[in-house]
Amino acid sequence: MSHGFSGAGEGPQTPDGCSVELYRRLPYMGELEAIEPVLIEHPAVLELGCGTGRLCARMVALGLRVTGVDESTEMLAHLPAGVEAVCSKIEALALGRRWPAVLLASHLVNHPEPAVREVFAAAAWRHLTPGGCFFVKRHDTRWLQTVQAGFIGAAHGVAYHAEQIERRGAEVSMRLRYELDGSRWWHSFTTTAMSEAEVESLLRAQGFGACRWLGDKRLWGVAGGVA
Ligand SMILES: C[S@@+](CC[C@H](N)C(=O)[O-])C[C@H]1O[C@@H](n2cnc3c(N)ncnc32)[C@H](O)[C@@H]1O
């Protein structure tokens, strides 16, 4: 199975196949709801893989100071006012500053290459204040194991279809089609299902302390940076 990431549709795509125009137009869909009570205890947040800043905008509205990191200048060009932009691969990030909260959303932790997952966690660790919190969102493992090709669902004006799905053990490759306001975008990617224990072990290896799981499906992990 190939780990190739690609995308198609109007406008440019990032190296991992995300469409800038799609993310520019997608509304905020409540992704941070489960962690907001904990997140707002931290005055400043570093989001790794921020895209156009959909989640950054919500964090700014919550009163947080936000820095967003992405490797795509085309994504960063759409960041909301007041968000500090950093163009970098997460793997190479070395800002020499630390934040009380670091966020890795959008299932980036489920990257199919174990070495990439490790460097993502390491980047979070070296930018986190001792005693700070790392917020990490994993894919719903059950969904990855059971989703079938066809219409997946619609929410907030966006319709989702899986055009192709291949499974090999914990690894799932799929091509998703997004439809919004008469436009269509495609995203092909491979992701690896990760249990709570697997994410915890990944984080422990970098030095993180205990992880608690938030949300009804326990998909948001909050791990402490050991003081
Ligand atoms: C699915 S989009 C999500 C963006 C944002 N978190 C949101 O929810 O709207 C993933 C973003 O992560 C960025 N990204 C993926 N891998 C990256 C890496 N290794 N280094 C920097 N940015 C990365 C992509 O360029 C893309 O903008």
The ligand as a Gaussian input file, in Angstrom:
#p B3LYP/6-31G(d) Opt

LIG

0 1
 C       -6.111000      18.625000       7.333000
 S       -5.317000      20.196000       7.301000
 C       -5.967000      20.827000       8.817000
 C       -5.692000      22.233000       9.113000
 C       -6.305000      22.744000      10.441000
 N       -5.761000      22.023000      11.586000
 C       -7.806000      22.631000      10.421000
 O       -8.373000      21.804000      11.153000
 O       -8.425000      23.375000       9.663000
 C       -3.651000      19.715000       7.737000
 C       -2.633000      20.826000       7.623000
 O       -1.407000      20.345000       8.186000
 C       -0.331000      20.740000       7.367000
 N        0.732000      19.746000       7.524000
 C        0.646000      18.413000       7.353000
 N        1.823000      17.820000       7.586000
 C        2.678000      18.823000       7.908000
 C        4.065000      18.858000       8.272000
 N        4.767000      17.734000       8.332000
 N        4.627000      20.051000       8.556000
 C        3.890000      21.196000       8.486000
 N        2.596000      21.231000       8.137000
 C        1.989000      20.059000       7.867000
 C       -0.894000      20.761000       5.962000
 O       -0.132000      21.628000       5.129000
 C       -2.325000      21.238000       6.205000
 O       -2.418000      22.636000       6.091000

